[in-house]
Amino acid sequence: QVQLVESGGGTVSPGGSLRLSCAASERNSNFWLMGWYRQAPGKQRELVADLSKLGTPMYADSVKGRAIISNDNSKNAVILEMNNLQLEDTAVYYCNFQQSQAYWGQGIQVTVSS
């Protein structure tokens, strides 16, 4: 069973930045897709960004130009960096790794507040 552990959430001021990390219990190369989703109160879970095994990133329109998703193979982790955070970025962020099935992290709160 794959275990995913997220870190890096917290409270950020508008215009600030964050760095989320999700470390897997297996090598990143074992997964064909790794990504981050988020769920705001009262809303459906949505894709923020993902990264294919070949290294091709994809970003939601809402974060394009403000987010970078990357691999840290030394830590079996996928990293999400976001800047110019807005109030609407407030949500629980979940990492998602896919093999023959999808694995989810436990979720980590990001709050953008002045």
C-alpha positions in Angstrom: 0.0 0.0 0.0 1.4 3.4 -1.0 1.6 6.0 1.7 1.6 9.7 0.8 2.6 12.3 3.4 2.0 16.0 2.7 3.7 19.0 4.3 4.1 22.7 4.0 0.6 24.1 4.5 -0.5 26.9 6.8 -1.7 30.5 6.7 -0.4 32.9 4.1 -1.1 36.6 3.5 -2.6 37.6 0.1 0.2 38.0 -2.4 2.4 35.5 -0.5 3.8 32.2 -1.5 3.7 28.6 -0.4 5.6 25.3 -1.0 3.8 22.0 -0.6 5.6 18.7 -0.6 4.1 15.2 -0.9 6.5 12.3 -0.2 5.6 8.8 -1.3 6.7 5.5 0.2 7.9 4.4 -3.2 10.0 5.9 -5.9 8.5 8.5 -8.1 9.3 6.5 -11.2 6.8 3.9 -10.1 4.0 6.3 -10.8 2.8 7.5 -14.2 1.1 10.7 -12.9 1.5 12.8 -9.8 -0.4 15.8 -8.9 -2.1 18.2 -6.5 -5.9 18.8 -6.1 -7.7 21.1 -3.8 -11.1 21.4 -2.3 -12.5 24.6 -0.9 -15.5 24.7 1.5 -18.7 23.9 -0.3 -17.0 23.2 -3.6 -15.9 20.1 -5.5 -12.3 18.9 -5.5 -10.4 20.3 -8.4 -7.1 19.7 -10.1 -4.4 22.3 -9.4 -1.5 20.8 -11.3 -0.1 17.4 -12.3 3.2 16.1 -13.7 3.5 13.0 -15.9 6.3 10.5 -15.6 7.8 12.0 -18.7 8.0 15.4 -16.9 5.1 17.1 -18.7 3.3 19.5 -16.3 -0.3 20.6 -16.6 -1.9 23.5 -14.7 -5.4 24.6 -14.0 -6.2 28.0 -15.6 -6.7 29.5 -12.1 -3.1 28.9 -11.2 -1.3 29.2 -14.5 1.7 31.6 -14.2 1.5 31.3 -10.4 2.3 27.7 -9.8 5.2 25.3 -10.5 5.0 21.5 -10.0 8.2 19.5 -9.9 9.8 16.2 -8.8 12.2 15.8 -6.0 13.4 12.3 -6.8 15.9 12.3 -3.9 12.9 12.4 -1.5 10.3 10.5 -3.6 8.3 13.7 -3.5 6.3 16.0 -5.7 6.5 19.7 -4.9 3.9 22.4 -5.6 5.1 26.0 -5.4 2.6 28.8 -5.7 3.1 32.6 -5.5 0.8 35.6 -5.5 -1.7 33.7 -3.5 -5.3 34.9 -3.4 -8.2 34.5 -1.0 -9.7 32.0 -3.4 -6.7 29.7 -3.1 -7.9 28.8 0.4 -8.6 25.1 0.4 -7.5 21.7 1.6 -4.8 20.5 -0.8 -4.4 16.8 -1.6 -1.7 15.1 -3.5 -2.5 12.3 -5.8 -0.2 9.6 -7.2 -1.4 7.1 -9.9 -0.2 3.6 -10.7 -2.8 1.0 -11.5 -4.9 2.8 -8.9 -5.0 6.3 -7.5 -3.5 7.1 -4.1 -4.4 10.2 -2.1 -2.7 12.1 0.7 -4.5 13.0 3.8 -5.0 16.6 2.8 -3.3 19.8 4.1 -5.0 23.1 4.9 -3.9 26.3 3.1 -5.5 29.5 4.2 -4.9 32.8 2.5 -6.0 35.5 4.9 -5.1 39.1 5.7 
